[in-house]
């Protein structure tokens, strides 16, 4: 039975804080193209003037606006949230395994990760999405552990909905978490009435109706586009843009402009990804359409191209799925691979062990379902339970939906669920190399 220990809490806080203080002192906040979009929208929110609102999801911009656009304060807040995330992971893995030591290990994988600490200095949604996902999982695991009090259902739904407001691809999280919670409720309380499960489910999905539904309704009123963001069509071009020359004649006007800029983007970067942002000014000028209207056209065009060209799309998606599991931005000028190839000995000494450890834990995570199916000893040590199944469901859904809807920085998209990939990998290795004899005897 898991029981948290104060010394473990202190170890997590002290070690995690030491790393974040060092990163904060050595690295300035990092801004990316997406950062400027969030900051521009935050300025609109700060002025209570949405006349220039472009349809970007509101969550992260509202956080920036809450700090008055002070990036140093924002990233310091993200570092603090990183420590809270580490504590949540301690309880998640402790409840999942029944062991405070495994809870500590799962927390330290995140608390001492230089990759995550660096992300907390970036003006991007990843760190806060990771925290909100962890908060969702924490309440879900509590429900799976038999603690199905109503506030756990409400807070689970609220944190999942806020994660979606930060990153729209996470819109699957509220319904999936509610479904997993209902499954646990019925397995643990088979004699309880349907009404008990029904009103708990209402508590879980109500925040999504208010937050996701409310902002989608605002976008529908403003742009006739019912969604958290109006940028879906633009994101899909990172898939469909690879075979945009096959566009049907009725889309020839926007396809021709896109193809011109795709050629320039490939010459510049070697990739077609994010071509749409280079093409947008000309698309708006030539067609006279608004961004919302252009996004709608590119949505219908991309869906048509994907349906007409399934094999090129699946090849592209498969490549994106593989990239999803790679550590910390393996591509690009600021990515991991250029750093590993650099002549900076200190940087390479830090990154190589972290990269190899991450690759090992990811491989263990992927191989665990097969090992459990084939090996009784593994089932004795890592007994499958609803909590473990829930984590695999959330990680898998994130990987698949991120891959199907986007192709670009897919390795960055893993960050909100990476703690569960690495934590489960470490959990399995600890069980194998330090077997719990009492646990084995109890299961036989």
C-alpha positions in Angstrom: 0.0 0.0 0.0 1.4 3.4 -1.0 2.2 5.8 1.7 4.0 9.0 0.9 7.2 9.9 2.8 8.2 13.5 3.7 11.9 12.8 3.0 10.9 11.8 -0.6 9.0 15.1 -1.0 12.1 17.0 0.2 14.4 15.1 -2.2 12.1 15.9 -5.2 11.8 19.6 -4.3 15.4 20.2 -3.4 16.9 18.4 -6.4 14.3 19.7 -8.9 14.7 23.3 -7.6 18.6 23.1 -7.8 18.4 22.1 -11.5 15.9 24.8 -12.3 17.9 27.5 -10.5 20.9 26.5 -12.6 18.9 26.5 -15.9 17.3 29.8 -15.0 20.7 31.4 -14.3 22.4 30.0 -17.4 19.7 30.3 -20.0 17.5 33.2 -21.1 13.9 32.5 -22.0 13.7 31.2 -25.5 11.2 32.5 -28.1 10.0 30.6 -31.1 7.7 31.6 -34.0 4.7 30.3 -32.0 5.8 32.3 -29.0 5.2 35.6 -30.8 1.7 34.5 -31.9 0.8 33.7 -28.2 2.3 37.0 -27.1 0.5 39.0 -29.7 -2.8 37.4 -28.7 -2.0 37.9 -25.0 -1.6 41.6 -25.6 -5.2 41.7 -27.1 -6.5 39.9 -24.0 -4.6 42.3 -21.8 -6.3 45.2 -23.5 -9.7 43.5 -23.5 -9.7 44.1 -27.3 -10.3 41.1 -29.5 -10.8 43.0 -32.7 -7.5 41.5 -34.0 -8.2 38.0 -32.7 -7.0 35.5 -35.3 -8.6 32.3 -33.9 -5.6 30.9 -31.9 -6.6 28.7 -28.9 -6.9 31.0 -25.9 -5.3 29.1 -23.0 -1.6 30.0 -23.2 -2.2 33.6 -24.3 -4.4 34.1 -21.2 -1.6 32.8 -19.0 0.9 35.2 -20.6 -1.6 38.1 -20.2 -2.0 37.2 -16.5 1.7 38.0 -16.1 1.4 41.2 -18.1 3.6 39.9 -20.8 6.6 39.6 -18.4 8.4 36.6 -19.9 10.9 36.2 -17.0 8.0 35.9 -14.6 6.2 33.6 -16.9 9.1 31.1 -17.2 9.8 31.3 -13.5 6.2 30.3 -12.9 6.6 27.5 -15.4 9.7 26.3 -13.4 7.6 26.3 -10.2 4.8 24.4 -12.0 7.5 21.9 -13.0 8.2 21.2 -9.4 4.5 20.7 -8.7 4.3 18.3 -11.7 7.1 16.3 -10.2 5.2 16.0 -6.9 2.1 14.9 -8.9 4.1 12.2 -10.6 5.3 11.0 -7.2 1.8 10.3 -6.2 0.8 8.9 -9.6 3.5 6.3 -9.7 3.2 5.6 -6.0 -0.5 4.9 -6.3 0.1 2.9 -9.5 2.8 0.7 -8.1 1.9 0.7 -4.3 5.5 1.7 -3.7 6.8 5.1 -2.4 10.3 4.3 -3.8 8.9 3.7 -7.3 6.9 6.9 -6.9 10.1 8.7 -6.0 11.9 7.3 -9.1 9.0 8.3 -11.4 9.1 11.8 -10.0 12.9 12.2 -10.3 12.8 11.2 -13.9 10.9 14.4 -14.5 12.4 16.6 -11.8 16.0 16.0 -12.9 15.4 15.9 -16.6 17.4 18.7 -18.2 15.1 18.5 -21.3 12.0 19.3 -19.2 13.8 22.1 -17.3 14.9 23.7 -20.5 11.3 23.5 -21.8 10.2 25.5 -18.8 12.4 28.4 -20.1 10.6 28.2 -23.5 7.6 30.4 -24.2 5.6 27.4 -25.4 2.6 25.5 -24.2 4.4 22.2 -23.3 5.2 22.8 -19.7 1.8 23.9 -18.6 0.1 21.2 -20.7 2.3 18.6 -19.0 1.2 20.0 -15.6 -2.5 19.9 -16.5 -2.2 16.5 -18.0 -0.5 15.3 -14.8 -3.2 16.8 -12.7 -5.8 15.0 -14.8 -4.0 11.7 -14.5 -3.5 12.2 -10.7 -7.3 12.5 -10.1 -7.9 9.6 -12.5 -5.5 7.4 -10.7 -7.2 8.3 -7.4 -10.5 7.3 -8.8 -8.9 4.0 -10.0 -7.6 3.5 -6.5 -11.1 3.6 -5.1 -11.2 7.3 -4.1 -14.1 8.2 -6.2 -15.3 11.3 -4.3 -17.1 13.8 -6.5 -14.4 16.5 -6.4 -11.9 14.1 -8.0 -14.2 13.8 -11.0 -14.7 17.5 -11.2 -11.0 18.4 -10.9 -10.1 15.7 -13.4 -12.5 17.1 -16.0 -11.4 20.7 -15.3 -7.7 20.1 -15.7 -8.3 18.0 -18.8 -10.4 20.8 -20.3 -7.8 23.5 -19.5 -5.1 21.3 -21.1 -7.2 21.3 -24.3 -7.5 25.1 -24.1 -3.7 25.2 -24.2 -3.3 22.6 -26.9 -6.4 21.8 -28.9 -5.1 18.3 -29.9 -5.7 17.4 -26.2 -9.5 17.7 -26.7 -9.6 14.0 -26.6 -8.5 14.1 -22.9 -11.8 15.1 -21.2 -14.0 12.4 -22.8 -11.2 9.7 -22.5 -10.5 10.5 -18.9 -14.3 10.4 -18.1 -14.6 7.0 -19.9 -11.7 5.5 -18.0 -13.1 6.8 -14.7 -16.5 5.4 -15.4 -14.9 2.0 -16.3 -13.1 2.0 -12.9 -16.2 3.1 -11.1 -18.3 0.2 -12.4 -15.6 -2.4 -11.9 -15.2 -1.2 -8.2 -18.9 -0.5 -7.5 -21.0 -2.9 -9.5 -23.9 -2.8 -7.1 -24.2 1.0 -7.1 -27.0 2.7 -9.0 -26.7 4.1 -12.5 -27.6 7.6 -11.2 -24.4 7.7 -9.0 -22.2 7.0 -12.1 -24.3 9.4 -14.2 -23.9 12.5 -12.1 -20.2 11.8 -11.5 -19.8 11.7 -15.3 -21.6 15.0 -15.6 -19.1 16.5 -13.1 -16.3 15.2 -15.3 -17.6 16.5 -18.7 -19.2 19.7 -17.5 -15.9 21.7 -17.6 -15.4 20.6 -21.2 -18.8 21.7 -22.2 -18.2 25.1 -20.6 -14.6 25.7 -21.6 -14.2 23.9 -24.9 -17.8 24.3 -26.0 -17.9 27.9 -24.9 -14.8 29.1 -26.8 -15.8 27.0 -29.8 -19.2 28.8 -29.8 -17.4 32.1 -29.6 -15.3 31.1 -32.7 -18.5 30.0 -34.4 -20.1 33.4 -33.7 -17.0 35.2 -34.8 -15.8 33.1 -37.8 -18.6 30.6 -38.4 -16.0 27.9 -37.3 -17.0 25.8 -34.4 -13.7 24.8 -32.9 -11.2 25.8 -30.2 -9.0 27.2 -32.9 -9.6 28.1 -36.5 -6.1 27.0 -37.6 -6.9 23.3 -38.2 -6.8 23.6 -41.9 -3.4 25.2 -41.8 -2.0 22.4 -39.6 -3.3 19.7 -41.9 -1.2 21.2 -44.7 1.9 19.9 -43.0 0.6 16.5 -44.1 -1.3 17.3 -47.3 1.4 19.8 -48.5 3.7 16.9 -49.3 1.4 16.0 -52.3 -0.3 19.4 -52.8 0.4 19.2 -56.6 -2.4 16.6 -56.7 -5.0 19.2 -55.6 -8.4 19.0 -57.5 -9.0 21.8 -60.0 -11.5 23.7 -57.8 -8.6 24.4 -55.4 -6.1 25.4 -58.0 -5.9 29.0 -56.9 -4.8 28.3 -53.3 -2.7 25.2 -54.3 -0.6 27.1 -56.8 0.3 29.8 -54.2 1.1 27.1 -51.7 3.3 25.1 -54.1 5.3 28.2 -55.0 6.1 28.8 -51.3 6.7 25.1 -50.7 9.5 25.2 -53.3 11.1 28.1 -51.5 10.7 26.5 -48.1 12.3 23.2 -49.2 15.2 25.2 -50.7 15.6 27.0 -47.4 15.1 24.2 -44.9 14.9 21.0 -46.8 11.4 20.4 -45.5 7.9 21.5 -46.6 6.6 21.8 -43.0 5.1 25.2 -42.0 5.0 26.4 -45.7 1.5 27.7 -45.0 2.8 30.5 -42.8 5.0 31.8 -45.6 2.2 31.5 -48.0 -0.5 33.1 -45.9 0.1 36.8 -46.7 -0.1 36.1 -50.5 -3.1 33.8 -50.0 -5.0 36.5 -48.2 -4.0 39.2 -50.7 -4.8 37.2 -53.8 -8.0 35.5 -52.7 -9.4 38.2 -50.5 -10.4 35.5 -48.0 -10.0 35.9 -44.2 -7.8 33.4 -42.3 -10.8 31.6 -41.0 -12.1 31.2 -44.6 -8.7 30.1 -45.8 -8.5 27.6 -43.0 -11.8 26.1 -44.0 -10.7 25.8 -47.6 -7.5 24.1 -46.6 -9.4 21.8 -44.3 -11.6 20.6 -47.1 -8.7 20.5 -49.5 -6.5 18.5 -47.1 -9.2 16.0 -46.3 -9.9 15.5 -50.0 -6.1 15.0 -50.7 -5.8 12.6 -47.9 -8.8 10.5 -49.0 -7.6 10.5 -52.6 -4.0 9.7 -51.6 -4.1 7.4 -48.6 -0.7 5.8 -49.1 1.4 9.0 -49.2 -0.6 10.3 -46.2 0.0 7.1 -44.2 3.7 7.1 -45.1 3.9 10.7 -43.8 1.9 9.8 -40.7 4.1 6.8 -40.0 7.2 9.0 -40.2 5.6 11.5 -37.8 4.7 8.7 -35.4 8.3 7.6 -35.3 9.5 11.1 -34.7 7.0 11.5 -31.9 9.0 9.1 -29.7 12.4 10.7 -30.4 13.9 12.7 -27.5 13.7 16.4 -27.4 13.6 18.0 -30.8 16.0 15.7 -32.7 15.8 18.0 -35.7 16.5 21.6 -36.5 19.4 24.0 -35.6 18.6 24.0 -31.9 17.8 20.3 -31.8 19.4 17.4 -30.0 21.3 15.8 -32.9 23.3 18.9 -33.8 24.2 19.3 -30.1 25.4 15.7 -29.9 27.5 16.2 -33.0 29.0 19.5 -31.7 32.5 19.8 -30.3 31.2 21.0 -26.9 32.5 18.2 -24.6 30.4 19.2 -21.6 27.2 19.4 -23.6 27.9 16.0 -25.2 28.7 14.4 -21.8 25.4 15.6 -20.5 23.3 14.8 -23.5 24.6 11.3 -24.5 23.7 9.6 -21.2 20.3 11.3 -21.1 19.5 10.3 -24.6 20.6 6.7 -24.2 18.6 6.4 -20.9 15.5 7.9 -22.6 15.8 5.5 -25.6 16.1 2.5 -23.2 13.0 3.6 -21.1 11.0 4.3 -24.2 11.8 0.8 -25.6 10.8 -0.8 -22.3 7.5 1.2 -22.3 6.7 0.0 -25.9 7.7 -3.6 -25.1 5.7 -3.9 -21.9 2.3 -4.9 -23.3 3.9 -7.7 -25.3 6.0 -8.9 -22.3 2.9 -8.9 -20.1 1.0 -11.0 -22.7 3.8 -13.5 -23.1 5.6 -13.7 -19.7 4.0 -14.8 -16.4 7.0 -13.6 -14.4 6.5 -10.1 -15.8 2.8 -10.3 -14.9 3.7 -11.2 -11.4 6.1 -8.3 -11.0 4.2 -5.6 -13.0 0.6 -6.6 -12.4 -1.6 -4.9 -15.0 -4.3 -2.7 -13.5 -6.7 0.0 -14.6 -4.3 2.8 -13.8 -1.6 1.3 -16.0 -4.1 0.8 -18.8 -5.3 4.4 -18.4 -1.7 5.7 -18.8 -1.2 3.7 -22.0 -4.5 4.9 -23.4 -3.6 8.5 -22.8 -0.1 8.2 -24.2 -1.3 6.3 -27.2 -4.2 8.7 -28.0 -1.8 11.6 -27.8 0.7 9.9 -30.2 -1.9 8.9 -32.7 -4.0 12.1 -32.8 -0.9 14.3 -32.8 0.4 12.3 -35.8 -2.8 12.2 -37.7 -3.4 16.0 -37.5 0.1 17.4 -37.7 3.5 16.8 -39.1 6.4 18.9 -38.0 7.9 19.1 -34.5 6.3 15.7 -33.6 9.0 15.0 -31.0 7.9 18.1 -29.2 4.3 16.9 -29.1 5.3 14.0 -26.8 6.4 16.3 -24.0 3.1 16.4 -22.1 3.0 12.6 -21.9 6.7 11.8 -21.8 6.8 11.5 -18.0 4.5 8.4 -18.3 6.6 6.8 -21.0 9.8 7.2 -19.0 8.2 6.6 -15.6 6.6 3.3 -16.7 9.9 2.2 -18.3 11.7 2.9 -15.0 9.0 1.2 -13.0 9.3 -2.0 -15.0 13.1 -2.0 -14.7 13.0 -1.5 -11.0 10.5 -4.4 -10.6 12.7 -6.7 -12.7 16.0 -5.9 -11.1 14.7 -5.4 -7.5 11.8 -7.9 -7.4 9.2 -7.5 -4.7 9.0 -11.1 -3.3 6.0 -10.4 -1.1 4.1 -9.1 -4.2 4.9 -12.2 -6.1 3.8 -14.5 -3.3 0.5 -12.5 -2.9 -0.3 -12.9 -6.6 0.1 -16.6 -6.6 
